[in-house]
Amino acid sequence: MDNESDSDDNLAISVRGLRKTYGKSVAVDGLDLDVRRGEVFSLLGPNGAGKTTTVEILEGYRSRDGGAVDVLGEDPGRPPKAWRTRIGIVLQSVNDAAELTVEEMVGHFAHYYPNPRNPGDVIDLVGLTEKRKARTRQLSGGQRRRLDVALGILGRPELLFLDEPTTGFDPEARRQFWSLIRLLNDEDTTIVLTTHYLEEAEELADRVGVVSAGKIIEVGSPARLGGRDSGKATVPWTGPNGPESEQTDSPTRVVTELSRRFDGEVPGLAVSRPTLEDVYLKMIGAAR
Ligand code: ATP
């Protein structure tokens, strides 16, 4: 991990040796995690790796069997009353559909917080303005998910947990959601984002943590995870006998040589580095 220099004051979340078992099955197996104040931290990992279990322990919704957990200076296993209002939560399961309209629902939940955002503003922010009079049971899956997000940000949380927030979003809604996350982050909200969309992690996260079999196996910025920035580049081009390519630590040198060899434009030339998905899949594969 690259966070050894963080002092406790800089951390929104600090976890050491977290353990959770369900019967004989170990869901979280000695997990360590630091999330800095003000960052967007994304948890990546395959189905069943222990992400939701971990996040729900951090949110105070599940008990743990071992380890030390500090979230905004408190133990979520024994939180003082005000602590909950400092945290925003968008759970993986969608809210139950109800007879209440969107605006009634958001208005209702606003009363739970000491300093809520204006409910109308929140409805606008998540793109539900046109649906504000609709009953929540009449919303589409993606629209209900937006309502979940609205309820999660209503209380101006210092720390926002988003568990697979954009599942069921169309591409435009996903981009709108990304803008919303950036806006919240600009307001200094710390965000923990669990996602299976690697482009979402790449777009939003300052750092990602890869979870496998109940442990964090690597933490880094999306650009540097798994030595992505320093890994070999692939340079493909089209030679006289068809496609060719070279794996290299110095793509600039290869391109210069090719340019000389072809005396100008090199047909089919590209330089590609491993994508976040490439390094992620490699890591997960190696951890199995
Ligand atoms: P996904 O990406 O599918 O959401 P995840 O990383 O969030 O997966 P968890 O939901 O934390 O994974 O599950 C971790 C392990 O714990 C899995 O093997 C799961 O079957 C098990 N598990 C989770 N909740 C329970 C429960 N309430 N009772 C028994 N086993 C559980």
Residues whose N, C-alpha, C, O or C-beta is under 5 A from the ligand:
A	BS01	ATP	Y22 A27 G45 P46 N47 G48 A49 G50 K51 T52 T53 T54
